[in-house]
Amino acid sequence: MRGRPGRGCDLPVLRRGRRRRPLQLRDSRVSANGSQNVVNVNHDIRAIFLNWGVDRSPGLRDVSPVKGAAPMTSSAYPTHLKEYREQYRNSCEHRAAFWEGEARGLLWLHPFSTVFDETGAWFADGRLNACENALDRHVREGLGERTAIVEIGDGEHQSAFTYAQLLARVEQVSAGLLDLGLASGDAVGILLPDNASCVIAHLAAARIGAVSVPLSKRFSAAFSERIMEDAGVKVLITCGQMCPQKVIEALITWAGGHNLPVVDACDDAFAAFGTHRTVEPVARGAEDPLFIMYPGTGASIPRGYVYATGGYLTQVQLSQRMLFHAGLKTERPVRMLVGAEPSALIYLAYNLWGPLLAGDTCICGPVPDTDPNARITALTSTDDPVIMLITPHHIMKIREHFQPLTPEHRLHTVGVFGDAVTPRHLRWIGEELAQDVTHVVNLWTSAQAGCCVLSTLALPDMCRTGALGLPLLGVVPQVVNDFGKPCGTNESGQMVFSGGFPGLARTILGQPDRFAQLHLNPAGQFQTNDGVRQDAEGFFWFMKRLDDVMKVEGHSVSTSEVESILQSHPDVREATVIGVEGQEAGDQLVAFVAPRFQKDAEEVDAFEKLLRAFFEEHAGEFTLPIQFNFVREMPRTRSGKVERRLLHRIANNDVSSSEDLGHLSNPDVVQDLVNKGR
């Protein structure tokens, strides 16, 4: 029987007190030939600096932890490209010293003595509490009256928690969880909407050393039940008034059948939960789990990615300050609004842990599609900069109901995540929504990276329209070819990360071999399956997913290029192209197209003919998709990404009407496609 995440759990046992090593890091996982994988990070960094043409010290080296290494302040992060290059070089040449300095910016109940060891553990012998770092230390520093949360209700009504008020509220809920018998290391399932209660639930769990397991309302009840079984959830926190109520009711029934306490987090009930008493933060090991993330892949067996407390907090605090405080004229808090489900990784990073660690403000409440101006105007009524993170799909919905904003109500920065954003939408965001085009940034994230580790910045010479961006300090991405050799400047290859970084997921709960199989290449590097190139200035550019290239009639065809042609038609809102196996002619292309305006059956036929003619005019006939499927919108995961694998199955008639679509944010789109294909 699986133990709970903590003592008795089947997570890897991390050896501590190993001798300190230089930057040539040895991965403890064993490759197929039985040898241990060695990652020579010095070689990777040297190649990057040679490409940039940047002066560097003749010997790349790393050092053991330097006593007194100081964390960088927000004002110390780079403000222009030359400064970035110098800081980035130093952070990679002296990675242990750099990451120690960043980690010293947290409050440790027991200081760490090692930064990184050969097992992949960071700050392994240190102990700390996540909630104490997010709340208590700010209150002790005299920032108790600073706004921690702004919650937006109906009619744009706003309520707020200061850091001191939030701490008192979290202690109350923590006391209630302790009274239910929850202990350090136990798992807590959290299924809540985007409101203050969701943030409070995560903080309360962390305060007593419990492990959060975020659940999505888009999951089917059966999939959420499998997640709770896999994680060993001891308590479920949810709201019976959430939609879809059938799913919530099924989970509550399931929890009752397994003798799991259910905490009602609806407004009045949650306000009365717990008792008003002091609850001291519980010390957790740096490698103890903070939360377990289950991406909505549609797989029958859940995959729970485990994030370690010390490394994750160190990484996300750096990310928050470097990305969103860059270029501020004065040191002041920013307000974060994240257009993602509360169970998404980017929400946890930038509407919970990142802002609260940095002393910023979390805005709880989604940006409505039908009246975005009222909410944006209300949020920008203070002097604090407002930063919105959003998917391209959400941008398209907002644009349909958007009215021009006055300059004082423009957002300071708009960060785009999920899918690549088209140049047309980038220009619109810069001209209508953000301060200007340099304040539109791209965030590269993955379900295993913990937070954004590659980004453009809202600074004149560090923002490249359309680029993935630059690596954050201390992170070493590289472009390699099919043989694992470094690619040259502007040469396309796969993006991998060498040497690891603190926020990287440690394992898949109960499936450590599966983690290595899915995410590590033979050299022990973390592989992304993103095809990219790196230009002479160090910026990474997305080229394609590595499975995008299809052989059609002997020609190599990139589905992303076909998509670009379709999306350039003025009546196409978005398009996704999938390759399916053909016969003599090789692979064939199937297009899924969302028109800008809904069309009836006759209009669809006419539009398809128009689109085919348009496509043939702009590309070779052999690249013309053999089939066009017209949809209201693309099926998307809860994090906003197009579910390409599901579209591939639809193109191959491999999806039934009884398919479990709980991992999607819009399952009705798939049902419409299945019904059309009958």
HUHU-V631577 format. One record per backbone hydrogen bond with DSSP energy under -0.5 kcal/mol. CO is the residue of the C=O (numbers start at 1). NH is the residue of the N-H. E is the energy in kcal/mol with one decimal. If there is no record, write none. Layout:
# HUHU-V631577
CO | NH | E
CO | NH | E
This chain:
# HUHU-V631577
4 | 6 | -1.0
6 | 9 | -1.5
8 | 3 | -0.6
12 | 14 | -0.7
13 | 15 | -0.5
23 | 25 | -1.3
23 | 41 | -0.6
25 | 27 | -0.6
25 | 39 | -2.5
27 | 37 | -0.6
29 | 37 | -1.3
31 | 34 | -1.9
35 | 31 | -2.6
37 | 27 | -2.5
38 | 40 | -0.6
39 | 25 | -1.2
39 | 41 | -1.3
40 | 44 | -1.3
41 | 45 | -2.7
42 | 46 | -2.5
43 | 47 | -1.9
44 | 48 | -1.6
45 | 49 | -2.4
46 | 50 | -2.2
47 | 51 | -2.0
48 | 52 | -1.8
49 | 53 | -1.5
49 | 54 | -1.7
58 | 60 | -0.6
65 | 67 | -0.7
66 | 69 | -2.0
73 | 76 | -1.6
73 | 77 | -0.6
74 | 77 | -1.0
80 | 84 | -2.3
81 | 85 | -2.4
82 | 86 | -1.9
83 | 87 | -2.5
84 | 88 | -3.4
85 | 89 | -2.5
86 | 90 | -2.3
87 | 91 | -2.5
88 | 92 | -1.6
89 | 93 | -2.8
90 | 94 | -2.0
92 | 95 | -0.8
94 | 98 | -2.7
95 | 99 | -3.1
96 | 100 | -2.2
97 | 101 | -2.2
98 | 102 | -2.1
99 | 103 | -2.5
100 | 104 | -2.3
102 | 105 | -1.1
103 | 106 | -2.1
106 | 108 | -0.6
107 | 129 | -0.5
110 | 127 | -2.4
115 | 123 | -2.3
117 | 120 | -2.0
121 | 117 | -1.8
123 | 126 | -2.0
126 | 286 | -2.2
127 | 109 | -1.7
127 | 110 | -2.2
128 | 284 | -2.7
129 | 133 | -1.6
130 | 134 | -1.7
131 | 135 | -2.3
131 | 136 | -0.6
132 | 137 | -2.2
135 | 138 | -0.7
135 | 139 | -1.8
136 | 140 | -2.6
137 | 141 | -1.4
138 | 143 | -2.7
139 | 142 | -1.6
143 | 146 | -1.7
144 | 164 | -2.6
146 | 163 | -2.0
148 | 362 | -2.9
149 | 161 | -2.2
150 | 364 | -3.1
151 | 153 | -0.6
151 | 159 | -2.4
153 | 156 | -1.1
154 | 157 | -1.4
157 | 153 | -3.5
159 | 151 | -3.5
161 | 148 | -2.9
161 | 149 | -1.9
162 | 166 | -2.8
163 | 167 | -2.1
164 | 168 | -2.0
165 | 169 | -2.2
166 | 170 | -2.7
167 | 171 | -2.4
168 | 172 | -1.8
169 | 173 | -2.0
170 | 174 | -2.8
171 | 175 | -2.3
172 | 176 | -1.7
172 | 275 | -0.9
173 | 177 | -2.3
174 | 178 | -2.4
175 | 179 | -2.2
176 | 180 | -1.0
177 | 182 | -2.0
178 | 181 | -1.7
183 | 186 | -2.2
186 | 211 | -3.3
187 | 234 | -3.1
187 | 235 | -1.0
188 | 213 | -2.6
189 | 191 | -0.5
189 | 237 | -3.2
190 | 215 | -2.7
191 | 239 | -0.7
193 | 195 | -1.8
195 | 198 | -0.8
195 | 199 | -1.2
196 | 200 | -2.6
197 | 201 | -2.4
198 | 202 | -1.8
199 | 203 | -2.2
200 | 204 | -2.8
201 | 205 | -2.2
202 | 206 | -2.3
203 | 207 | -2.1
204 | 208 | -1.2
205 | 210 | -2.6
206 | 209 | -1.3
207 | 282 | -2.6
209 | 185 | -2.4
210 | 212 | -0.5
211 | 188 | -3.0
212 | 292 | -2.4
213 | 190 | -2.1
216 | 219 | -1.2
220 | 224 | -2.3
221 | 225 | -2.3
222 | 226 | -1.9
223 | 227 | -2.0
224 | 228 | -2.5
225 | 229 | -2.1
226 | 230 | -2.5
227 | 231 | -2.7
228 | 232 | -0.9
228 | 233 | -2.3
231 | 5 | -0.5
232 | 187 | -0.7
234 | 261 | -0.7
235 | 189 | -2.6
236 | 238 | -0.6
236 | 263 | -2.9
237 | 191 | -2.7
238 | 265 | -3.5
239 | 242 | -1.8
244 | 247 | -0.6
244 | 248 | -1.7
245 | 249 | -3.2
246 | 250 | -2.0
247 | 251 | -2.3
248 | 252 | -2.5
249 | 253 | -2.3
250 | 254 | -2.4
251 | 255 | -2.9
252 | 256 | -2.2
253 | 257 | -2.0
254 | 258 | -1.0
255 | 258 | -0.6
255 | 260 | -3.0
256 | 259 | -1.4
259 | 261 | -0.5
261 | 236 | -2.4
261 | 263 | -0.5
262 | 264 | -0.6
263 | 238 | -2.2
263 | 265 | -0.8
266 | 270 | -3.2
267 | 271 | -1.8
268 | 272 | -1.1
269 | 273 | -0.5
270 | 273 | -0.8
275 | 277 | -1.3
278 | 280 | -0.5
284 | 128 | -2.6
285 | 288 | -1.8
286 | 310 | -2.0
286 | 311 | -0.7
288 | 309 | -2.7
290 | 212 | -1.8
291 | 307 | -2.1
292 | 294 | -0.5
293 | 295 | -0.7
293 | 305 | -3.2
295 | 297 | -1.6
300 | 302 | -0.6
302 | 304 | -0.6
303 | 295 | -0.6
303 | 305 | -0.8
304 | 509 | -3.5
305 | 293 | -2.7
306 | 506 | -2.9
306 | 507 | -0.6
307 | 290 | -3.1
307 | 291 | -0.9
308 | 312 | -2.1
309 | 313 | -2.2
310 | 314 | -1.9
311 | 315 | -2.3
312 | 316 | -2.8
313 | 317 | -1.9
314 | 318 | -1.7
315 | 319 | -2.5
316 | 320 | -2.5
317 | 321 | -2.0
318 | 322 | -2.8
319 | 323 | -2.4
320 | 324 | -1.9
321 | 325 | -1.3
323 | 458 | -0.5
325 | 328 | -1.7
330 | 332 | -0.9
334 | 361 | -2.6
335 | 387 | -3.2
336 | 363 | -2.5
337 | 339 | -0.5
337 | 389 | -2.6
338 | 340 | -1.7
341 | 344 | -2.1
344 | 348 | -1.9
345 | 349 | -2.0
346 | 350 | -2.3
347 | 351 | -2.5
348 | 353 | -2.3
349 | 354 | -1.8
352 | 356 | -1.8
353 | 357 | -2.4
354 | 358 | -1.7
355 | 360 | -3.6
356 | 359 | -0.7
361 | 336 | -2.9
362 | 150 | -2.7
362 | 364 | -0.6
363 | 338 | -0.5
363 | 365 | -0.5
364 | 152 | -2.7
366 | 368 | -0.7
371 | 375 | -0.9
372 | 376 | -2.4
373 | 377 | -2.7
374 | 378 | -2.0
375 | 379 | -2.3
376 | 380 | -1.8
378 | 381 | -1.0
379 | 382 | -0.6
385 | 335 | -3.1
386 | 412 | -1.6
386 | 413 | -1.2
387 | 337 | -2.7
388 | 415 | -2.9
389 | 339 | -3.4
390 | 417 | -1.7
391 | 395 | -2.0
392 | 396 | -2.1
393 | 397 | -1.5
394 | 398 | -2.6
395 | 399 | -2.5
396 | 400 | -0.9
397 | 400 | -0.5
397 | 401 | -0.6
398 | 401 | -1.4
399 | 402 | -0.9
406 | 409 | -2.0
407 | 410 | -1.5
411 | 435 | -0.9
412 | 435 | -0.5
413 | 388 | -2.1
414 | 441 | -2.2
415 | 390 | -2.7
416 | 443 | -2.7
417 | 392 | -0.6
417 | 419 | -1.1
422 | 426 | -2.3
423 | 427 | -2.4
424 | 428 | -1.7
425 | 429 | -2.7
426 | 430 | -2.3
427 | 431 | -2.1
428 | 432 | -2.5
428 | 433 | -0.6
429 | 433 | -1.8
429 | 434 | -2.8
432 | 405 | -0.5
433 | 411 | -2.6
436 | 439 | -1.7
437 | 440 | -1.3
439 | 414 | -2.5
439 | 441 | -0.6
441 | 416 | -2.8
442 | 444 | -0.5
442 | 456 | -1.4
443 | 445 | -0.6
444 | 453 | -1.2
444 | 454 | -0.8
446 | 449 | -0.6
446 | 450 | -0.6
448 | 505 | -2.9
449 | 451 | -0.9
453 | 472 | -2.1
454 | 444 | -2.9
455 | 470 | -2.6
457 | 459 | -2.6
459 | 462 | -1.7
462 | 457 | -2.2
462 | 464 | -0.5
463 | 465 | -0.5
464 | 467 | -2.4
469 | 540 | -2.8
470 | 455 | -2.5
472 | 475 | -1.8
475 | 477 | -0.6
476 | 498 | -2.6
478 | 480 | -0.6
478 | 496 | -2.8
479 | 487 | -2.9
480 | 494 | -2.6
481 | 484 | -2.0
485 | 481 | -2.5
488 | 491 | -2.0
490 | 492 | -0.5
493 | 532 | -2.9
494 | 480 | -2.5
494 | 496 | -0.5
495 | 528 | -1.6
496 | 478 | -2.5
497 | 526 | -2.3
501 | 504 | -1.7
507 | 306 | -2.5
507 | 509 | -0.5
508 | 511 | -2.9
511 | 515 | -1.6
512 | 516 | -1.7
513 | 517 | -2.3
514 | 518 | -2.4
515 | 519 | -2.4
516 | 520 | -1.7
519 | 527 | -2.2
521 | 524 | -2.7
525 | 521 | -2.2
525 | 527 | -0.6
526 | 497 | -2.3
529 | 531 | -0.5
529 | 546 | -1.8
530 | 495 | -2.2
530 | 532 | -0.6
531 | 543 | -3.3
531 | 544 | -1.7
532 | 493 | -2.3
533 | 541 | -2.8
534 | 490 | -2.9
535 | 538 | -1.7
539 | 535 | -2.6
540 | 468 | -2.2
540 | 469 | -1.5
541 | 533 | -1.8
544 | 531 | -3.2
545 | 548 | -2.2
548 | 559 | -1.6
550 | 552 | -0.8
550 | 557 | -3.7
551 | 553 | -0.6
551 | 587 | -2.2
552 | 555 | -2.1
555 | 552 | -3.0
555 | 557 | -0.7
557 | 550 | -3.1
557 | 559 | -0.6
558 | 562 | -1.8
559 | 563 | -2.5
560 | 564 | -1.9
561 | 565 | -1.8
562 | 566 | -2.2
563 | 567 | -2.8
564 | 568 | -0.9
565 | 568 | -0.7
566 | 569 | -1.4
569 | 572 | -1.9
571 | 573 | -0.6
571 | 596 | -2.9
574 | 594 | -2.8
576 | 592 | -3.0
578 | 590 | -2.8
580 | 588 | -3.1
583 | 586 | -1.3
585 | 553 | -3.0
588 | 580 | -3.1
589 | 626 | -2.4
589 | 627 | -0.8
590 | 578 | -2.9
591 | 593 | -0.5
591 | 629 | -2.9
592 | 576 | -2.5
593 | 595 | -0.7
593 | 631 | -2.6
594 | 573 | -2.5
594 | 574 | -1.3
600 | 604 | -2.4
601 | 605 | -1.9
602 | 606 | -2.0
603 | 607 | -2.6
604 | 608 | -2.5
605 | 609 | -1.8
606 | 610 | -2.1
607 | 611 | -2.7
608 | 612 | -2.6
609 | 613 | -2.2
610 | 614 | -2.4
611 | 615 | -2.6
612 | 616 | -2.7
613 | 617 | -1.5
614 | 618 | -1.1
615 | 618 | -0.9
615 | 619 | -1.6
620 | 623 | -1.4
621 | 624 | -1.7
627 | 591 | -2.9
628 | 630 | -0.5
629 | 593 | -3.0
629 | 631 | -0.5
635 | 643 | -2.7
636 | 665 | -3.0
636 | 666 | -0.6
637 | 640 | -1.9
638 | 341 | -0.9
641 | 637 | -2.7
642 | 644 | -1.8
643 | 647 | -1.8
644 | 648 | -2.5
645 | 649 | -1.7
646 | 650 | -2.4
647 | 651 | -2.6
648 | 652 | -1.1
649 | 654 | -3.2
650 | 653 | -1.9
656 | 659 | -1.4
659 | 661 | -0.8
661 | 664 | -2.0
663 | 638 | -0.9
666 | 669 | -1.6
666 | 670 | -0.5
667 | 670 | -0.6
667 | 671 | -1.8
668 | 672 | -2.1
669 | 673 | -1.7
670 | 674 | -2.7
671 | 675 | -2.6
672 | 676 | -2.0
673 | 677 | -1.5
675 | 678 | -1.0
